[in-house]
Every structure is written in structure tokens, then in C-alpha cells.
């Protein structure tokens, strides 16, 4: 499915890698947080520290959890990156669902 990947370690790490792969060479913590909040909302993930409620609690998610990354590529483009092909994501991370 387009923009759905398996989580690596945490949402934060996965989002950071996704932004880099989409051309944001050195994403700032603020950019990673903004994109991570979108991913949390996309996936009904609760993040207590950010005041986001959800049925999936961020600290209990395991590597491999399917994350809908919809909208993150567009954020990357806004921040100077570019949307990569699905094949490139699969090649580099082998994380596609």
C-alpha cells in the first residue's frame, strides 16, 4: 500500500529515516516532531508527552508495526526534499507492507 511502512525502532526513528530518504538531508527535531505527530494521528497512536490520544500507545509499539506515512512526503517536499519512488524505499529499507 502506498506510504505504509514497517516501523523501525520507534515512530521518531522511522519518520527521521523517511524524511532523509525523501531528500531532507538533516531534518531538525522540530520537523521530525511535526511529521511524527501527523503519523501518530494517521495511525491512532497515543503520545502522552504530546497530548495525542489514540488506541495504540507509542511506548508499547513494536518494530514492524505498520505505519501509514501519508502526508510526510509532502512535508519533505515543503522542507526542500523530493518524493522518492516506492521502489527506492523498498530497496533501501525493505520495509514495505
Secondary structure, 3 states (H helix, E strand, C coil): CCCEEECCCCHHHHHHHHHHHCCCCCCCHHHHHHHHHHHHHHCCEEEHHHCECCCEEHHHCCCCCEEECCCHHHHHHHCCCCCCCHHHHHHHHCCEC
